[in-house]
Amino acid sequence: MISAAFLVKDPPLDRLRSLVEYLRPVVTDFVMVVDDRTAAETSDAIAHWEGTTLVPFRWCDDFSQGRNAALPHCKGDWTLIVDPDELPSRAMLAFCEMVDRSEWG
């Protein structure tokens, strides 16, 4: 099982939703760390997405702490850290899927 972890602050929801759907064939667990500067409407919308765990985070001016806040909530054997403005290549997703199916996991 592969988890995807995101650190978000008011991302364009249509773009983020498209990214989640793009990853869904490979990823089954989505963890969104939402910092405390994010609009309540954004958090509410994300919280209702299927297979998504919302993790509130008090911003401390440290991206690594924000990203790491997702890790205890990830259920997968593997975790893909993705920024909301990234788009992993199809080849990368195929590789992730292959690793997940292999004896490495």
Buried (B, 14 or more C-beta within 10 A) or exposed (E): EBBBBBBBBBBEBEEBBEBBEBBEEBBBBBBBBBBEEBEEEBBEEBEEBEBBBBBEBEBEEEEEBBBBBBBEBBEBEBBBBBEBEEEBEEEEBEEBBEBBEEEEE
